[in-house]
Amino acid sequence: MNKEKRIRQNKFPNFLKRSFVTIWRKILIYKKILITWLIIIILLEIGLHFNIDKKAMFIGLSIFAIITKAFTGLLVLIGLIPFIGPPLVNILSLPFFWLLNALGYFISIIAIKKGHTNVVISYRLLTIVFLTGIAIGFIISRLFH
């Protein structure tokens, strides 16, 4: 009986050790993403230190993050967290689609009240094209994943 207890106790630390090794290997695979986020954080700190305009810094870093796919990489890294990561990624990704659509409706209401109907039509058309592209990309990624 005592021997069985020791065997069970030894298996649990080995399970944790294998889990941490697996997570560490996956982190090493995604080292480009980590380096990209490190560059973004360093650039942010430099910009805040030298009092660069926050709007310009935000736009520049956002463009840099979009070009390097840093946001997608961050979601991948969050998805690596066992048990918590995958549901968290689902929570962070799908409501973004709904939020953009709802934001478009509210902005349309405000713009129509101010008399900018032509701008609203072109804006809503652009939003529909953008959201359709996101939906098609999501579907294609699910088909080939």
C-alpha positions in Angstrom: 0.0 0.0 0.0 2.8 2.4 0.9 4.6 1.5 -2.3 1.5 2.4 -4.5 1.2 5.7 -2.7 4.8 6.6 -3.5 4.3 5.6 -7.2 1.3 7.9 -7.4 3.2 10.8 -5.8 6.1 10.4 -8.2 3.9 10.4 -11.3 2.3 13.8 -10.5 5.6 15.8 -10.5 6.6 14.0 -13.7 3.3 15.1 -15.3 4.0 18.7 -14.2 7.6 18.5 -15.5 6.4 17.2 -18.9 3.8 20.0 -19.1 6.3 22.7 -18.3 8.7 21.3 -20.9 6.0 21.1 -23.5 5.0 24.7 -22.8 8.6 25.9 -22.8 9.2 24.2 -26.2 6.1 25.9 -27.7 7.3 29.2 -26.3 10.6 28.7 -28.1 8.8 27.9 -31.3 7.0 31.3 -31.0 10.1 33.3 -30.1 9.5 35.7 -33.1 6.2 36.7 -31.5 7.8 37.3 -28.2 10.6 39.3 -29.8 8.0 41.4 -31.7 6.1 42.2 -28.5 9.4 43.0 -26.8 10.2 45.5 -29.6 6.7 47.0 -29.2 7.1 47.4 -25.5 10.6 49.0 -25.9 9.3 51.4 -28.5 6.4 52.3 -26.3 8.8 53.0 -23.4 11.1 55.1 -25.6 8.2 57.1 -26.9 6.9 57.8 -23.4 10.4 58.7 -22.2 10.9 61.3 -25.0 7.3 62.6 -24.7 6.3 61.7 -28.3 2.7 62.5 -29.2 0.6 59.6 -27.8 -1.7 59.5 -30.8 1.1 59.3 -33.3 2.8 56.7 -31.2 -0.4 54.6 -30.9 -1.0 54.8 -34.7 2.6 53.9 -35.4 2.8 51.0 -33.0 -0.7 49.7 -34.1 0.4 49.7 -37.7 3.7 47.9 -36.7 1.7 45.3 -34.7 -0.8 44.7 -37.6 2.0 44.3 -40.2 3.9 41.9 -38.0 0.8 40.1 -36.9 1.6 40.7 -33.3 -2.0 40.6 -32.1 -2.6 37.2 -33.7 0.6 36.0 -32.1 -0.5 37.2 -28.7 -3.7 35.3 -29.1 -1.7 32.2 -30.0 0.4 32.6 -26.9 -2.7 33.0 -24.8 -4.1 29.9 -26.4 -1.1 27.9 -25.1 -2.2 28.2 -21.5 -3.7 24.9 -20.6 -7.5 24.8 -19.9 -7.8 28.6 -19.7 -6.2 29.7 -23.0 -8.5 28.3 -25.7 -11.8 29.6 -24.2 -10.1 32.9 -23.5 -9.1 33.2 -27.1 -12.7 32.5 -28.2 -13.9 35.1 -25.9 -11.4 37.7 -27.2 -11.8 37.0 -30.9 -15.5 36.6 -31.7 -16.9 39.5 -29.7 -14.5 41.8 -31.6 -16.5 41.1 -34.7 -19.8 41.9 -32.9 -18.2 45.0 -31.3 -17.1 46.4 -34.7 -20.6 45.9 -36.1 -22.4 47.5 -33.1 -19.9 50.5 -33.2 -20.7 51.0 -36.8 -24.4 51.2 -36.1 -24.0 53.7 -33.3 -21.7 55.9 -35.4 -24.2 55.7 -38.3 -27.0 57.0 -36.1 -25.0 59.9 -34.9 -23.8 60.8 -38.4 -27.3 60.6 -39.9 -28.6 62.9 -37.3 -25.9 65.4 -38.2 -26.9 65.2 -41.9 -23.9 63.1 -43.3 -26.0 60.4 -45.1 -23.6 60.1 -48.0 -20.6 59.5 -45.7 -22.7 57.0 -43.7 -23.5 55.0 -46.8 -19.9 54.8 -47.9 -18.8 54.1 -44.3 -21.3 51.3 -43.8 -20.4 49.8 -47.2 -16.7 49.8 -46.1 -17.6 48.2 -42.7 -19.7 45.5 -44.4 -16.8 44.6 -46.7 -14.3 44.6 -43.8 -16.5 42.4 -41.6 -17.3 40.1 -44.5 -13.5 39.7 -45.0 -13.0 38.9 -41.4 -15.8 36.3 -41.5 -14.5 34.6 -44.6 -11.0 34.5 -43.1 -12.4 33.0 -40.0 -14.3 30.3 -41.9 -11.3 29.5 -44.1 -9.0 29.2 -41.1 -11.4 26.8 -39.5 -11.7 24.7 -42.6 -7.9 24.3 -43.0 -7.0 24.1 -39.3 
